[in-house]
Amino acid sequence: MSSGTPRNAAAAAAAGGKYGGTPTVVKTTTKQVITKNEDGVTHNVEEEVQNLGTGQIVYSTQEHK
């Protein structure tokens, strides 16, 4: 093993992460709504992930009955 090679995952992360690049900073907002009606209980999850470096926003929704 050469002196410049990390020995474990923690050392690799401290040396710049798995891919050696700049970290990506994101803001995640999650909204959960539980609704009960004659059809039963529905659990809706809405998630918004915004990349603060690029401004890109990704929305995802899930519905569980």
C-alpha distances in whole Angstrom, upper triangle without the diagonal:
4,7,8,7,9,8,12,15,17,14,14,18,18,16,19,19,18,19,19,23,25,27,30,33,35,38,39,43,44,48,49,53,54,58,60,63,65,62,60,57,55,51,50,47,47,43,43,40,40,37,38,36,38,41,40,42,41,44,44,46,47,50,50,53
4,5,6,9,10,13,16,17,14,14,18,17,15,18,19,18,19,18,21,24,26,29,32,35,38,39,43,44,48,50,53,55,58,61,64,66,64,61,58,56,52,51,48,47,44,43,39,39,36,37,35,37,40,40,41,41,44,44,47,47,51,51,55
4,6,8,9,13,16,16,12,13,16,15,13,16,18,18,19,17,21,23,24,28,31,34,37,38,42,44,47,49,53,55,58,61,64,66,64,61,58,56,52,51,47,47,43,42,39,38,35,35,34,36,39,39,41,41,44,44,47,47,51,51,55
4,7,9,12,14,14,11,11,14,13,10,13,15,15,15,13,17,19,21,25,27,30,34,35,39,41,45,46,50,52,56,58,61,64,61,59,56,53,50,48,45,44,40,39,35,35,32,32,30,32,35,35,37,38,40,41,44,45,48,49,52
4,6,9,11,12,9,8,12,12,10,12,13,12,14,13,16,19,20,24,26,29,32,34,37,39,43,44,48,50,53,56,59,61,58,56,53,51,47,46,42,42,38,37,34,34,31,31,30,32,35,34,36,36,39,39,42,42,45,46,50
4,6,8,8,5,5,9,9,8,11,11,11,13,12,15,18,18,22,24,27,30,31,35,36,40,41,45,47,50,53,56,58,56,53,50,48,44,43,40,39,36,35,32,32,29,29,28,30,33,33,34,34,36,36,39,40,43,43,47
4,7,8,6,8,11,11,11,14,13,13,15,15,19,21,21,24,26,29,32,32,36,37,40,41,45,47,50,53,56,58,55,53,50,48,44,43,40,40,37,36,33,34,31,32,31,33,36,35,36,36,38,37,40,40,43,43,46
4,6,5,6,9,10,11,13,11,11,14,14,18,20,19,22,24,26,29,29,33,33,37,38,42,43,46,49,52,54,52,49,46,44,41,40,36,36,33,33,30,31,29,30,29,31,33,33,34,33,35,34,37,37,40,39,43
4,5,5,6,9,10,11,9,8,12,12,15,17,16,19,21,22,25,26,29,30,33,34,38,39,43,45,49,51,48,46,43,40,37,36,33,33,29,29,26,27,25,26,26,28,30,29,30,29,31,31,33,33,36,36,40
4,5,5,6,9,10,9,10,13,13,15,16,15,18,20,22,24,25,28,29,33,34,38,39,43,46,49,51,49,46,43,41,37,36,33,33,30,29,26,27,25,25,25,28,29,29,30,29,31,31,33,34,37,37,40
4,5,5,6,9,9,10,13,12,15,16,16,19,21,23,26,27,31,32,36,37,41,43,46,49,52,55,52,50,46,44,41,40,36,36,32,32,28,28,26,26,25,28,30,30,32,31,34,34,36,37,40,40,44
4,5,5,7,6,6,9,8,12,13,13,17,19,21,25,26,29,31,34,36,40,42,45,48,51,53,51,49,45,43,39,38,34,34,30,30,26,26,24,24,23,25,28,28,29,29,31,31,34,35,38,39,42
4,5,5,4,6,9,8,10,11,10,14,16,18,21,22,26,27,31,33,36,38,42,45,48,51,48,46,42,40,36,35,31,31,27,26,23,23,21,21,20,23,25,25,26,26,28,29,31,32,35,36,40
4,6,6,9,12,10,12,12,12,15,17,20,22,24,27,29,33,35,39,41,44,47,50,53,51,49,45,43,39,38,34,33,29,28,25,25,22,22,21,24,26,27,28,28,31,31,34,35,38,39,43
4,6,9,10,7,10,11,12,15,18,21,24,26,29,31,35,37,41,43,47,50,53,55,53,51,47,45,41,40,36,35,31,30,26,26,23,23,21,24,27,27,29,29,32,32,35,37,40,41,45
4,7,7,5,6,7,8,12,14,17,21,23,27,29,32,35,38,41,44,47,50,53,51,48,45,42,39,37,33,32,28,27,23,22,19,19,18,20,23,23,25,25,28,29,32,34,37,38,42
4,6,5,7,8,8,11,14,16,20,21,25,26,30,32,36,38,41,44,47,50,48,45,42,39,36,34,30,29,26,25,21,21,18,19,18,20,22,22,24,23,26,27,30,31,34,35,39
4,6,8,11,10,13,16,18,21,22,26,27,31,32,36,38,41,44,47,50,47,45,42,39,36,34,30,29,26,25,22,22,19,21,19,21,24,23,24,23,26,26,29,30,34,34,38
4,6,9,10,12,15,18,21,22,26,28,32,33,37,39,42,45,48,51,48,46,43,40,37,35,31,30,26,25,21,21,18,20,18,19,22,21,23,23,26,26,29,31,34,35,39
4,7,9,12,15,18,22,24,27,29,33,35,39,41,45,48,50,53,50,49,45,42,39,37,33,32,28,27,23,22,19,19,17,19,22,22,24,24,28,29,32,33,37,38,42
4,6,9,12,15,19,21,25,27,31,33,37,40,43,46,49,52,49,47,44,41,38,35,32,30,26,24,20,19,16,16,14,15,19,19,21,22,25,26,30,32,35,37,41
4,7,9,13,16,19,23,25,29,32,35,38,41,45,48,50,48,46,43,40,36,34,30,28,24,22,18,17,13,13,11,13,16,17,19,20,24,25,29,31,34,36,40
4,6,10,13,16,19,22,26,28,32,35,38,41,44,47,45,43,39,36,33,31,27,25,21,19,15,14,11,11,10,13,15,15,17,18,21,23,26,28,31,33,37
4,6,10,13,16,19,23,25,29,32,35,38,41,44,42,40,37,34,30,28,24,22,18,16,12,11,7,8,7,9,11,12,13,14,17,19,23,25,28,30,34
4,7,10,14,17,20,23,27,30,33,36,39,42,40,39,35,32,29,26,22,20,16,14,10,9,6,6,7,10,10,11,12,14,16,18,22,24,27,29,33
4,6,10,13,17,20,23,26,29,33,36,39,37,35,32,28,25,22,19,16,12,10,7,5,4,5,8,10,9,10,9,11,13,15,18,20,24,26,30
4,7,10,13,17,20,23,27,30,33,36,35,33,29,26,23,20,16,14,10,8,6,5,7,7,10,12,10,11,9,11,12,14,16,19,22,24,28
4,7,10,13,17,20,23,27,29,33,31,29,26,23,19,16,13,11,7,6,5,6,9,10,14,14,13,12,10,10,10,11,13,15,18,21,24
4,7,10,13,17,20,23,26,30,28,26,23,20,17,14,11,8,6,5,7,9,12,13,16,17,14,14,11,11,10,11,12,14,17,19,22
4,7,10,13,16,20,23,26,25,23,19,16,13,10,7,6,4,6,9,12,15,16,20,20,18,16,13,12,10,10,10,11,13,15,18
4,7,10,13,17,20,23,22,20,17,14,11,8,6,5,6,9,12,14,18,19,23,23,20,19,15,14,11,11,9,11,12,14,17
4,7,10,13,16,20,19,17,13,10,7,6,5,6,9,12,15,18,21,23,26,26,24,22,19,17,14,12,10,10,10,11,13
4,6,10,13,16,16,14,10,8,6,5,7,9,12,15,18,21,24,26,29,29,26,25,21,19,16,14,11,11,10,11,12
4,7,10,14,13,10,7,6,5,6,9,12,15,18,21,24,28,30,33,33,30,28,24,22,19,17,13,12,10,9,10
4,7,10,10,8,6,5,7,8,11,14,17,21,24,27,30,32,36,35,32,30,27,25,21,19,15,14,11,11,10
4,7,8,6,4,6,9,11,15,18,21,24,28,31,34,36,39,39,36,34,30,28,24,22,18,16,13,12,10
4,5,5,7,8,12,14,17,20,23,27,30,33,37,39,42,41,38,36,32,30,26,24,20,18,15,14,11
4,6,8,11,14,17,20,23,26,30,33,36,40,42,45,44,41,39,35,33,29,26,23,20,17,15,12
4,7,9,12,14,18,21,24,28,31,34,37,40,43,42,39,37,33,30,27,24,20,18,14,12,9
4,7,10,13,17,20,23,27,30,33,36,39,42,41,38,36,32,30,26,23,19,17,13,11,7
4,7,10,13,17,20,23,26,30,33,35,38,38,35,33,29,27,23,20,17,14,11,8,6
4,6,10,13,16,20,23,26,30,32,35,34,32,29,26,23,19,17,13,10,7,6,5
4,7,10,13,17,20,23,26,29,32,31,29,27,23,20,17,14,11,8,6,5,6
4,7,10,13,17,20,23,26,29,28,25,23,19,17,13,11,7,6,5,6,9
4,7,10,13,16,20,22,25,25,22,20,16,14,11,8,6,5,6,8,12
4,7,10,13,17,19,22,21,19,17,13,11,7,6,4,7,9,12,15
4,7,10,13,16,19,18,16,14,10,8,6,5,6,9,12,14,18
4,6,10,12,15,15,12,10,7,6,5,7,9,12,15,18,21
4,7,9,12,12,10,8,6,5,7,9,12,14,18,20,24
4,6,9,8,6,6,4,6,9,12,15,18,21,24,28
4,5,6,5,5,6,9,12,14,18,21,24,27,31
4,6,5,8,9,12,15,17,21,24,27,30,33
4,6,8,11,14,17,20,23,26,30,32,36
4,5,9,12,15,18,22,25,29,32,35
4,6,10,13,16,20,23,27,30,33
4,7,10,13,17,20,24,27,30
4,7,10,13,17,20,23,27
4,7,10,14,17,20,24
4,7,10,14,17,20
4,7,10,14,17
4,7,10,13
4,7,10
4,7
4
